[in-house]
Amino acid sequence: MDQQYNNILAPVDGSKATDPVLDKAIEVAKLNDTHLDILNVLEVNQFSDTYGGAVSGDVIYKLSEDVQARLNELKQKALDAGVKSVDIHVRFGNPKPVIAREFPADHDTQLIVIGSTGLTAVERLMIGSVTNYVSRSAVCDVLIVKPAELAKLNKK
């Protein structure tokens, strides 16, 4: 890898893609001996339908507490794997601009490691893929991690 990356971002959403994305981000961070940011973007309006109308502050607080706990586990996994510098972040908003532009601008991100999808085909059709948006709009390089099932199919 000719390019030296100083700040790597791994956006995670708790889907099945989280582990392969984090594993790849850890691998690249170790190769570059660099800092890793693990980010979860909570889209508050996605919960308003589920919880019927406005989401209370209590629900959001509990949710962000749960996410924070999960991110701490992921941070520990990265540290245990040998990444020397890891920070975790929770942001509220639309994941597309947050991941593609806002967070990288604030943290001098040079590489985003993102899963090919955390959505079902219907969800991708309805709301569009965050990955697709990030790959087109990011202010830095993007590494897209394919699920293992896809990787196996491509090897045949």
N, CA, C and O of each residue as an XYZ file, in Angstrom:
624
protein
N       0.854     -1.180      0.000
C       0.000      0.000      0.000
C       0.895      1.237      0.000
O       1.545      1.539      1.001
N       0.925      1.943     -1.115
C       1.771      3.123     -1.250
C       1.250      4.291     -0.424
O       2.019      5.042      0.177
N      -0.059      4.426     -0.408
C      -0.683      5.540      0.308
C      -0.552      5.326      1.813
O      -0.883      4.257      2.327
N      -0.073      6.340      2.509
C      -0.015      6.280      3.969
C      -1.225      7.019      4.514
O      -1.387      8.214      4.268
N      -2.067      6.324      5.246
C      -3.253      6.945      5.829
C      -2.985      7.267      7.289
O      -2.508      6.414      8.036
N      -3.286      8.488      7.699
C      -3.067      8.885      9.090
C      -4.297      8.750      9.963
O      -4.179      8.398     11.137
N      -5.467      9.018      9.424
C      -6.704      8.899     10.192
C      -7.702      8.069      9.407
O      -8.073      8.409      8.284
N      -8.130      6.969     10.024
C      -9.051      6.047      9.361
C     -10.382      6.065     10.108
O     -10.419      6.038     11.338
N     -11.473      6.109      9.343
C     -12.817      6.112      9.909
C     -13.525      4.813      9.571
O     -13.565      4.403      8.411
N     -14.087      4.163     10.593
C     -14.917      2.981     10.391
C     -16.324      3.293     10.889
O     -16.585      3.204     12.089
N     -17.246      3.663      9.973
C     -18.624      3.872     10.403
C     -19.299      2.507     10.593
O     -19.220      1.649      9.715
N     -19.952      2.310     11.724
C     -20.622      1.034     12.005
C     -22.075      1.309     12.356
O     -22.413      2.368     12.885
N     -22.935      0.328     12.050
C     -24.362      0.529     12.309
C     -24.988     -0.613     13.099
O     -26.204     -0.649     13.286
N     -24.162     -1.538     13.560
C     -24.710     -2.646     14.337
C     -25.246     -3.775     13.474
O     -25.717     -4.780     14.006
N     -25.185     -3.634     12.143
C     -25.659     -4.696     11.254
C     -24.596     -5.805     11.189
O     -23.549     -5.730     11.833
N     -24.904     -6.828     10.393
C     -23.943     -7.930     10.215
C     -22.633     -7.446      9.597
O     -21.600     -8.105      9.715
N     -22.686     -6.279      8.933
C     -21.477     -5.753      8.280
C     -20.483     -5.175      9.283
O     -19.325     -4.950      8.933
N     -20.912     -4.927     10.528
C     -20.049     -4.260     11.501
C     -18.734     -4.996     11.732
O     -17.670     -4.377     11.691
N     -18.787     -6.305     11.975
C     -17.561     -7.038     12.294
C     -16.561     -7.063     11.136
O     -15.387     -6.763     11.350
N     -16.993     -7.415      9.900
C     -16.020     -7.389      8.796
C     -15.453     -5.987      8.544
O     -14.275     -5.848      8.211
N     -16.276     -4.957      8.698
C     -15.803     -3.582      8.493
C     -14.744     -3.256      9.544
O     -13.676     -2.741      9.213
N     -15.036     -3.552     10.800
C     -14.081     -3.243     11.864
C     -12.789     -4.050     11.680
O     -11.692     -3.526     11.874
N     -12.928     -5.326     11.304
C     -11.739     -6.158     11.094
C     -10.835     -5.555     10.019
O      -9.618     -5.489     10.193
N     -11.433     -5.116      8.907
C     -10.649     -4.527      7.822
C     -10.039     -3.196      8.267
O      -8.884     -2.908      7.954
N     -10.813     -2.385      8.997
C     -10.300     -1.090      9.479
C      -9.126     -1.303     10.434
O      -8.146     -0.559     10.392
N      -9.225     -2.312     11.288
C      -8.135     -2.648     12.212
C      -6.885     -3.040     11.419
O      -5.779     -2.587     11.713
N      -7.084     -3.886     10.415
C      -5.965     -4.347      9.580
C      -5.256     -3.164      8.910
O      -4.028     -3.083      8.924
N      -6.034     -2.249      8.324
C      -5.451     -1.099      7.628
C      -4.803     -0.135      8.624
O      -3.742      0.422      8.342
N      -5.432      0.066      9.783
C      -4.865      0.954     10.805
C      -3.522      0.414     11.298
O      -2.582      1.178     11.515
N      -3.440     -0.911     11.474
C      -2.175     -1.504     11.918
C      -1.106     -1.398     10.830
O       0.047     -1.091     11.131
N      -1.469     -1.647      9.578
C      -0.521     -1.527      8.462
C       0.061     -0.122      8.370
O       1.231      0.059      8.034
N      -0.772      0.869      8.673
C      -0.365      2.274      8.574
C       0.097      2.841      9.911
O       0.498      4.002      9.994
N       0.040      2.012     10.962
C       0.397      2.451     12.318
C      -0.274      3.799     12.629
O       0.389      4.790     12.934
N      -1.601      3.798     12.541
C      -2.321      5.064     12.593
C      -3.544      5.036     13.496
O      -3.877      4.011     14.092
N      -4.203      6.183     13.585
C      -5.382      6.398     14.422
C      -6.642      5.852     13.746
O      -6.815      5.978     12.534
N      -7.518      5.244     14.551
C      -8.795      4.717     14.068
C      -9.943      5.383     14.811
O      -9.968      5.401     16.041
N     -10.904      5.936     14.050
C     -12.149      6.459     14.617
C     -13.261      5.484     14.286
O     -13.422      5.085     13.133
N     -14.033      5.096     15.304
C     -15.200      4.238     15.091
C     -16.426      5.114     15.342
O     -16.562      5.712     16.410
N     -17.313      5.185     14.357
C     -18.444      6.116     14.389
C     -19.757      5.389     14.197
O     -19.883      4.525     13.328
N     -20.738      5.746     15.018
C     -22.108      5.292     14.791
C     -22.977      6.541     14.658
O     -22.991      7.397     15.543
N     -23.702      6.635     13.538
C     -24.590      7.777     13.310
C     -26.020      7.332     13.590
O     -26.536      6.421     12.944
N     -26.650      7.984     14.559
C     -28.035      7.672     14.889
C     -28.946      8.646     14.160
O     -28.835      9.863     14.306
N     -29.844      8.081     13.376
C     -30.802      8.885     12.640
C     -32.084      8.897     13.458
O     -32.872      7.954     13.397
N     -32.295      9.966     14.224
C     -33.398     10.017     15.182
C     -34.748      9.808     14.512
O     -35.610      9.130     15.072
N     -34.954     10.376     13.321
C     -36.269     10.239     12.694
C     -36.596      8.800     12.310
O     -37.762      8.480     12.082
N     -35.585      7.920     12.232
C     -35.881      6.520     11.903
C     -36.599      5.830     13.058
O     -37.229      4.790     12.868
N     -36.505      6.413     14.266
C     -37.156      5.796     15.418
C     -38.556      6.349     15.648
O     -39.345      5.741     16.371
N     -38.876      7.483     15.050
C     -40.167      8.104     15.314
C     -41.308      7.226     14.796
O     -42.370      7.173     15.417
N     -41.105      6.535     13.665
C     -42.144      5.639     13.158
C     -42.303      4.440     14.095
O     -43.419      4.040     14.426
N     -41.178      3.879     14.514
C     -41.194      2.694     15.365
C     -41.887      2.969     16.692
O     -42.651      2.138     17.183
N     -41.621      4.128     17.268
C     -42.154      4.424     18.591
C     -43.395      5.308     18.541
O     -43.815      5.845     19.565
N     -43.989      5.463     17.348
C     -45.246      6.204     17.231
C     -45.101      7.676     17.532
O     -45.306      8.097     18.671
N     -44.755      8.460     16.547
C     -44.668      9.911     16.727
C     -43.327     10.339     17.271
O     -42.295      9.734     16.981
N     -43.356     11.389     18.060
C     -42.115     11.990     18.567
C     -41.379     11.023     19.477
O     -41.991     10.285     20.249
N     -40.089     11.038     19.378
C     -39.251     10.189     20.220
C     -38.875     10.992     21.461
O     -38.410     12.128     21.360
N     -39.080     10.394     22.622
C     -38.766     11.106     23.861
C     -37.262     11.147     24.083
O     -36.515     10.320     23.561
N     -36.842     12.118     24.860
C     -35.435     12.228     25.218
C     -34.942     10.975     25.922
O     -33.785     10.586     25.764
N     -35.822     10.334     26.703
C     -35.436      9.117     27.427
C     -35.059      7.996     26.463
O     -34.072      7.290     26.666
N     -35.860      7.846     25.415
C     -35.598      6.796     24.429
C     -34.259      7.064     23.743
O     -33.446      6.156     23.571
N     -34.041      8.309     23.359
C     -32.796      8.674     22.685
C     -31.604      8.478     23.621
O     -30.555      7.992     23.199
N     -31.765      8.854     24.885
C     -30.681      8.686     25.851
C     -30.340      7.206     26.024
O     -29.168      6.830     26.010
N     -31.363      6.372     26.186
C     -31.157      4.938     26.379
C     -30.487      4.338     25.145
O     -29.563      3.531     25.251
N     -30.966      4.745     23.990
C     -30.406      4.260     22.740
C     -28.936      4.644     22.621
O     -28.101      3.805     22.284
N     -28.616      5.900     22.896
C     -27.228      6.338     22.764
C     -26.346      5.669     23.818
O     -25.162      5.432     23.582
N     -26.928      5.363     24.985
C     -26.178      4.608     26.015
C     -25.826      3.213     25.504
O     -24.695      2.754     25.667
N     -26.804      2.537     24.883
C     -26.585      1.194     24.342
C     -25.529      1.227     23.245
O     -24.647      0.370     23.195
N     -25.624      2.218     22.372
C     -24.668      2.361     21.275
C     -23.271      2.628     21.839
O     -22.285      2.063     21.366
N     -23.196      3.489     22.846
C     -21.916      3.813     23.481
C     -21.274      2.552     24.062
O     -20.068      2.344     23.927
N     -22.087      1.716     24.706
C     -21.567      0.471     25.289
C     -21.016     -0.441     24.187
O     -19.937     -1.015     24.331
N     -21.755     -0.567     23.102
C     -21.308     -1.408     21.978
C     -20.023     -0.834     21.363
O     -19.101     -1.582     21.039
N     -19.965      0.489     21.206
C     -18.767      1.114     20.643
C     -17.552      0.900     21.541
O     -16.438      0.725     21.047
N     -17.763      0.914     22.858
C     -16.654      0.638     23.787
C     -16.111     -0.775     23.580
O     -14.904     -0.998     23.662
N     -17.017     -1.739     23.308
C     -16.581     -3.118     23.022
C     -15.743     -3.154     21.739
O     -14.712     -3.823     21.680
N     -16.199     -2.428     20.718
C     -15.475     -2.402     19.444
C     -14.112     -1.727     19.609
O     -13.120     -2.156     19.021
N     -14.079     -0.670     20.414
C     -12.811      0.028     20.684
C     -11.828     -0.938     21.355
O     -10.656     -1.000     20.987
N     -12.323     -1.690     22.345
C     -11.460     -2.638     23.054
C     -10.945     -3.715     22.108
O      -9.793     -4.137     22.207
N     -11.804     -4.158     21.190
C     -11.389     -5.161     20.197
C     -10.234     -4.615     19.353
O      -9.263     -5.324     19.089
N     -10.345     -3.363     18.937
C      -9.290     -2.744     18.116
C      -7.991     -2.602     18.913
O      -6.906     -2.880     18.402
N      -8.111     -2.169     20.162
C      -6.921     -2.019     21.016
C      -6.264     -3.379     21.252
O      -5.042     -3.508     21.174
N      -7.087     -4.396     21.543
C      -6.565     -5.749     21.775
C      -5.864     -6.294     20.535
O      -4.926     -7.086     20.637
N      -6.332     -5.859     19.352
C      -5.747     -6.338     18.091
C      -4.453     -5.603     17.755
O      -3.754     -5.973     16.811
N      -4.132     -4.555     18.530
C      -2.861     -3.882     18.321
C      -2.939     -2.477     17.741
O      -1.905     -1.879     17.444
N      -4.156     -1.932     17.572
C      -4.264     -0.542     17.125
C      -3.937      0.334     18.337
O      -4.528      0.167     19.404
N      -2.997      1.265     18.171
C      -2.512      2.039     19.327
C      -3.412      3.196     19.720
O      -3.450      3.586     20.887
N      -4.148      3.757     18.742
C      -4.952      4.945     19.003
C      -6.349      4.767     18.419
O      -6.513      4.685     17.202
N      -7.368      4.708     19.302
C      -8.752      4.477     18.865
C      -9.673      5.423     19.622
O      -9.585      5.544     20.844
N     -10.562      6.097     18.885
C     -11.615      6.904     19.512
C     -12.962      6.435     19.002
O     -13.082      5.957     17.874
N     -13.981      6.576     19.851
C     -15.340      6.229     19.434
C     -16.199      7.484     19.455
O     -15.984      8.398     20.250
N     -17.189      7.500     18.547
C     -18.027      8.686     18.383
C     -19.467      8.274     18.106
O     -19.721      7.298     17.400
N     -20.410      9.034     18.674
C     -21.821      8.899     18.324
C     -22.258     10.256     17.797
O     -22.060     11.281     18.450
N     -22.849     10.254     16.619
C     -23.382     11.492     16.051
C     -24.848     11.270     15.725
O     -25.271     10.157     15.412
N     -25.609     12.342     15.803
C     -27.007     12.287     15.412
C     -27.160     12.989     14.072
O     -26.520     14.013     13.835
N     -27.997     12.454     13.197
C     -28.226     13.107     11.914
C     -28.349     12.108     10.785
O     -28.521     10.910     11.010
N     -28.259     12.613      9.573
C     -28.336     11.784      8.382
C     -26.954     11.164      8.155
O     -25.977     11.891      7.977
N     -26.863      9.819      8.160
C     -25.552      9.173      8.035
C     -24.796      9.555      6.758
O     -23.566      9.605      6.769
N     -25.503      9.823      5.669
C     -24.824     10.075      4.391
C     -23.860     11.263      4.456
O     -22.661     11.070      4.254
N     -24.337     12.493      4.733
C     -23.387     13.614      4.790
C     -22.455     13.553      6.001
O     -21.318     14.022      5.936
N     -22.935     12.975      7.107
C     -22.075     12.887      8.300
C     -20.847     12.038      7.991
O     -19.722     12.435      8.298
N     -21.060     10.862      7.378
C     -19.955      9.945      7.092
C     -19.104     10.452      5.927
O     -17.876     10.378      5.975
N     -19.754     10.965      4.887
C     -19.020     11.351      3.674
C     -18.225     12.632      3.853
O     -17.113     12.747      3.337
N     -18.788     13.610      4.587
C     -18.148     14.929      4.605
C     -17.942     15.531      5.992
O     -16.848     15.999      6.309
N     -18.993     15.523      6.827
C     -18.925     16.288      8.082
C     -17.881     15.723      9.047
O     -16.996     16.448      9.501
N     -17.983     14.433      9.357
C     -17.027     13.822     10.286
C     -15.594     13.878      9.730
O     -14.682     14.290     10.447
N     -15.377     13.470      8.459
C     -14.005     13.545      7.918
C     -13.414     14.957      7.964
O     -12.217     15.117      8.204
N     -14.237     15.971      7.738
C     -13.734     17.349      7.787
C     -13.315     17.715      9.210
O     -12.309     18.396      9.407
N     -14.078     17.267     10.192
C     -13.780     17.579     11.599
C     -12.564     16.815     12.120
O     -11.893     17.286     13.038
N     -12.270     15.650     11.554
C     -11.249     14.760     12.121
C     -10.105     14.462     11.159
O      -9.306     13.561     11.415
N     -10.014     15.197     10.067
C      -8.936     15.008      9.090
C      -8.821     13.541      8.667
O      -7.725     12.986      8.593
N      -9.981     12.925      8.391
C     -10.029     11.532      7.946
C      -9.427     11.423      6.551
O      -9.702     12.242      5.674
N      -8.597     10.389      6.362
C      -7.996     10.169      5.048
C      -8.507      8.911      4.362
O      -8.321      8.730      3.158
N      -9.157      8.038      5.139
C      -9.725      6.815      4.570
C     -10.967      6.429      5.358
O     -10.958      6.390      6.589
N     -12.042      6.144      4.619
C     -13.271      5.624      5.230
C     -13.366      4.150      4.853
O     -13.332      3.806      3.671
N     -13.485      3.275      5.857
C     -13.669      1.844      5.625
C     -15.127      1.546      5.951
O     -15.542      1.648      7.106
N     -15.906      1.175      4.931
C     -17.357      1.042      5.100
C     -17.842     -0.259      4.479
O     -17.256     -0.741      3.510
N     -18.906     -0.829      5.029
C     -19.471     -2.063      4.488
C     -20.235     -1.796      3.206
O     -20.765     -0.704      3.002
N     -20.287     -2.811      2.337
C     -20.977     -2.611      1.062
C     -22.455     -2.349      1.299
O     -23.077     -1.609      0.537
N     -23.033     -2.941      2.344
C     -24.412     -2.621      2.688
C     -24.780     -3.198      4.042
O     -24.313     -4.268      4.433
N     -25.627     -2.465      4.748
C     -26.217     -2.988      5.982
C     -27.714     -3.116      5.800
O     -28.431     -3.457      6.740
N     -28.191     -2.843      4.589
C     -29.627     -2.790      4.319
C     -30.088     -3.983      3.493
O     -29.297     -4.636      2.813
N     -31.395     -4.250      3.571
C     -31.983     -5.244      2.675
C     -32.164     -4.584      1.307
O     -32.067     -3.363      1.182
N     -32.426     -5.393      0.292
C     -32.613     -4.861     -1.066
C     -33.745     -3.842     -1.109
O     -33.635     -2.823     -1.791
N     -34.828     -4.106     -0.389
C     -35.976     -3.189     -0.384
C     -35.598     -1.867      0.275
O     -35.956     -0.799     -0.223
N     -34.871     -1.933      1.399
C     -34.444     -0.706      2.081
C     -33.515      0.112      1.185
O     -33.612      1.339      1.142
N     -32.608     -0.571      0.464
C     -31.711      0.145     -0.443
C     -32.505      0.862     -1.516
O     -32.197      1.997     -1.880
N     -33.537      0.188     -2.021
C     -34.382      0.764     -3.052
C     -35.119      1.992     -2.515
O     -35.237      3.006     -3.203
N     -35.612      1.891     -1.283
C     -36.420      2.963     -0.701
C     -35.571      4.168     -0.282
O     -35.921      5.306     -0.594
N     -34.480      3.931      0.411
C     -33.726      5.064      0.970
C     -32.344      5.238      0.356
O     -31.641      6.202      0.657
N     -31.963      4.309     -0.498
C     -30.645      4.422     -1.120
C     -29.559      3.966     -0.164
O     -29.708      4.064      1.054
N     -28.506      3.486     -0.703
C     -27.418      2.965      0.105
C     -26.526      4.095      0.611
O     -26.089      4.953     -0.156
N     -26.269      4.077      1.906
C     -25.330      5.037      2.491
C     -23.957      4.845      1.838
O     -23.269      5.817      1.527
N     -23.571      3.591      1.635
C     -22.274      3.289      1.029
C     -22.160      3.880     -0.367
O     -21.132      4.453     -0.729
N     -23.224      3.736     -1.146
C     -23.237      4.283     -2.502
C     -23.016      5.798     -2.448
O     -22.214      6.346     -3.204
N     -23.733      6.455     -1.553
C     -23.602      7.907     -1.407
C     -22.184      8.286     -0.966
O     -21.567      9.191     -1.528
N     -21.684      7.580      0.046
C     -20.351      7.888      0.590
C     -19.280      7.688     -0.480
O     -18.365      8.501     -0.606
N     -19.394      6.607     -1.249
C     -18.366      6.337     -2.267
C     -18.346      7.434     -3.332
O     -17.296      7.712     -3.910
N     -19.492      8.056     -3.595
C     -19.558      9.120     -4.609
C     -19.199     10.491     -4.044
O     -18.672     11.338     -4.765
N     -19.480     10.718     -2.755
C     -19.414     12.080     -2.213
C     -18.327     12.327     -1.180
O     -18.136     13.463     -0.747
N     -17.612     11.284     -0.779
C     -16.637     11.430      0.302
C     -15.516     12.406     -0.076
O     -15.153     12.547     -1.244
N     -14.986     13.069      0.947
C     -13.889     14.022      0.754
C     -12.526     13.328      0.822
O     -11.487     13.983      0.743
N     -12.536     11.995      0.970
C     -11.287     11.235      1.071
C     -11.479      9.877      0.400
O     -12.542      9.608     -0.159
N     -10.464      9.027      0.451
C     -10.561      7.686     -0.123
C     -11.583      6.853      0.646
O     -11.810      7.066      1.837
N     -12.198      5.897     -0.062
C     -13.189      5.008      0.546
C     -12.814      3.572      0.204
O     -12.569      3.248     -0.958
N     -12.770      2.714      1.218
C     -12.531      1.285      1.032
C     -13.831      0.579      1.377
O     -14.309      0.667      2.508
N     -14.410     -0.128      0.396
C     -15.692     -0.804      0.609
C     -15.429     -2.282      0.901
O     -14.814     -2.993      0.106
N     -15.913     -2.720      2.063
C     -15.732     -4.104      2.502
C     -16.942     -4.913      2.068
O     -18.076     -4.610      2.440
N     -16.686     -5.945      1.276
C     -17.769     -6.814      0.795
C     -18.037     -7.908      1.828
O     -17.111     -8.368      2.495
N     -19.307     -8.332      1.964
C     -19.592     -9.447      2.873
C     -18.874    -10.711      2.404
O     -18.591    -10.866      1.216
N     -18.586    -11.598      3.328
C     -17.846    -12.827      3.023
C     -18.533    -13.647      1.937
O     -17.862    -14.245      1.096
N     -19.875    -13.680      1.947
C     -20.603    -14.480      0.950
C     -20.275    -13.965     -0.465
O     -20.071    -14.763     -1.380
N     -20.224    -12.645     -0.641
C     -19.902    -12.068     -1.941
C     -18.466    -12.378     -2.335
O     -18.181    -12.696     -3.490
N     -17.574    -12.283     -1.370
C     -16.151    -12.538     -1.631
C     -15.970    -13.987     -2.120
O     -15.182    -14.244     -3.030
N     -16.703    -14.925     -1.511
C     -16.595    -16.334     -1.912
C     -17.085    -16.518     -3.342
O     -16.469    -17.243     -4.122
N     -18.201    -15.858     -3.692
C     -18.756    -15.967     -5.041
C     -17.777    -15.413     -6.072
O     -17.640    -15.972     -7.161
N     -17.096    -14.317     -5.734
C     -16.174    -13.687     -6.665
C     -14.928    -14.528     -6.921
O     -14.276    -14.372     -7.953
N     -14.593    -15.424     -5.980
C     -13.387    -16.253     -6.129
C     -13.627    -17.435     -7.075
O     -12.681    -18.005     -7.619
N     -14.897    -17.797     -7.265
C     -15.210    -18.972     -8.115
C     -14.970    -18.680     -9.571
O     -15.180    -19.549    -10.417
